[in-house]
């Protein structure tokens, strides 16, 4: 959770669950050169997690190696 980029005065936990303070997420292979990407496009990338093989998609937030349950954010796709 602590590595999630945030706007000033917003906690990482709030940014992860509110739906208002956010950045786009992308997945890249480990060998992707984020420094070169930033140099070319002036868009910094922040590693916030890892994708691992397993059953259906599940997002797990960790703080200090321990699982953190965050409040559910707004569901834009509901009804």
C-alpha positions as CSV (number, residue, x, y, z in Angstrom):
1,X,0.0,0.0,0.0
2,X,2.8,2.5,0.9
3,X,4.2,2.5,-2.6
4,X,0.9,3.7,-4.2
5,X,1.5,7.3,-5.6
6,X,-0.8,9.9,-4.0
7,X,-1.7,13.5,-4.4
8,X,-0.8,15.8,-1.5
9,X,-2.9,15.3,1.7
10,X,-4.3,11.9,0.6
11,X,-3.2,8.7,2.3
12,X,-2.2,5.6,0.3
13,X,-5.0,3.7,1.8
14,X,-7.5,6.4,0.7
15,X,-6.0,6.5,-2.8
16,X,-6.3,2.7,-3.1
17,X,-10.0,2.6,-2.2
18,X,-11.7,5.9,-2.9
19,X,-11.8,5.9,-6.7
20,X,-11.1,9.6,-6.9
21,X,-7.3,9.8,-6.3
22,X,-5.9,7.4,-8.9
23,X,-3.4,6.7,-11.6
24,X,-3.6,4.4,-14.5
25,X,-2.3,0.8,-13.9
26,X,-0.3,-1.1,-16.4
27,X,1.3,-4.5,-16.4
28,X,4.8,-4.9,-17.8
29,X,7.3,-7.8,-18.0
30,X,10.1,-7.6,-15.4
31,X,12.6,-6.6,-18.0
32,X,10.7,-3.5,-19.0
33,X,12.9,-0.4,-18.7
34,X,10.8,2.2,-16.8
35,X,13.7,4.7,-16.7
36,X,14.0,4.7,-20.5
37,X,10.1,5.0,-20.7
38,X,10.2,8.0,-18.4
39,X,13.1,9.6,-20.3
40,X,11.2,9.3,-23.6
41,X,7.7,10.2,-22.5
42,X,8.3,12.1,-19.2
43,X,5.8,9.9,-17.5
44,X,7.2,8.3,-14.3
45,X,6.1,4.7,-13.5
46,X,5.9,3.3,-10.0
47,X,6.0,-0.4,-9.3
48,X,3.2,-1.1,-6.8
49,X,2.8,-4.9,-7.2
50,X,3.4,-8.2,-8.9
51,X,1.2,-10.4,-11.0
52,X,1.5,-14.1,-10.1
53,X,0.0,-17.2,-11.7
54,X,-3.0,-18.5,-10.0
55,X,-6.8,-18.8,-10.0
56,X,-9.2,-15.9,-11.0
57,X,-7.9,-12.3,-10.6
58,X,-7.7,-11.1,-7.1
59,X,-6.1,-7.9,-5.9
60,X,-4.4,-8.2,-2.5
61,X,-3.0,-5.1,-0.7
62,X,0.0,-5.6,1.7
63,X,1.5,-3.3,4.3
64,X,4.7,-4.5,5.9
65,X,4.1,-7.9,4.4
66,X,0.7,-8.3,6.0
67,X,-2.6,-8.3,4.1
68,X,-4.7,-5.1,4.4
69,X,-8.4,-5.1,3.8
70,X,-9.4,-1.8,2.4
71,X,-12.9,-0.3,2.1
72,X,-14.5,-1.0,-1.2
73,X,-14.4,1.9,-3.6
74,X,-17.3,3.2,-5.8
75,X,-18.4,0.6,-8.3
76,X,-18.9,2.5,-11.6
77,X,-20.3,-0.7,-13.3
78,X,-23.0,-1.5,-10.9
79,X,-26.7,-1.0,-11.9
